């Protein structure tokens, strides 16, 4: 395709028109109302654990203009009433929370139009040692968002058909160009934007995959870094090429096995890492965290990353999926859609937040669970 010169504004709208004119081949979100008695193990969940996460999301939803589009184009105002009622409840008991949801919500079984089963993975917040300056020990940088990075976070503000799509790039001679790739950044394209330094480039890579990290400085100070932006290139999972090269097998591929292979093959590691052109930039976070894409602190075991092209932030979701260890009972619990991820695509897809540190990473790193989920929507938002 020949290269054409566009001004920034013309290029953005040309892209919008091109995307809007394309036939969408993606699956669609399909919902079917059911009763609470049809939710697997509904009566056994400890709902007091999810209530704080729900309240955080409600505070965000209530701050949105009432005409804001929510799930399937329904207005967010349908949530304002039920969120206002929930915020008025002070330290509700387990039975009060269960009664609240059963009174004000209807559960819906979800499918993509063909199947209700999807893939559910896990993520966590790594804990690393680090430094604010480069030293002999700390050589691998984590970067802050560069000033020349232009991000349009949701093209849905231009056309509702493009909800969930995002454009990132940089201006070059008045033209919006793709931003630097992972390889280009690693080779010095944005030197001067370093935010923190850690011991190992593989640790830095996995911090980007998780979207956050807690860093301990040598003086004992604890720093929390959270997602700020990404370079806009598609995310590529490096496990697949390692399987294709027969370095790993589909049965044993996990975050842990990938990390071990990279550590054991330093000469080949960078070439593998560069296959993922996506790159994440960080910001320092004060107070609670990590912070999800909805702008709220995530709750271990109760926050789910979803595809915002299909599911809106703040949506209540009942999970029914296999436990990653396969030795424990299925995960059947209420969670809240509070985050997103580059690899989380499709109507029946989720990434469960496990918490901070190595123990959380052990579960998150091996999670490749099959299962389904159900939406809990306010009775005013009948589908």
JOGI-V320278 format. One record per helix or strand of 3 or more residues. SS is the DSSP state (2 for helix, 1 for strand). FROM is the first residue (numbers start at 1). TO is the last residue. Records with the same first field share a line. If there is no record, write none. Layout:
SS: FROM-TO ; FROM-TO
This chain:
2: 8-21 ; 36-38 ; 42-44 ; 48-62 ; 71-73 ; 77-88 ; 94-104 ; 155-157 ; 160-162 ; 182-186 ; 201-210 ; 238-244 ; 255-264 ; 266-274 ; 358-366 ; 379-381
1: 30-33 ; 105-111 ; 118-131 ; 140-144 ; 150-152 ; 167-172 ; 175-177 ; 194-198 ; 212-217 ; 222-230 ; 280-285 ; 303-306 ; 316-321 ; 331-340 ; 349-356 ; 368-378
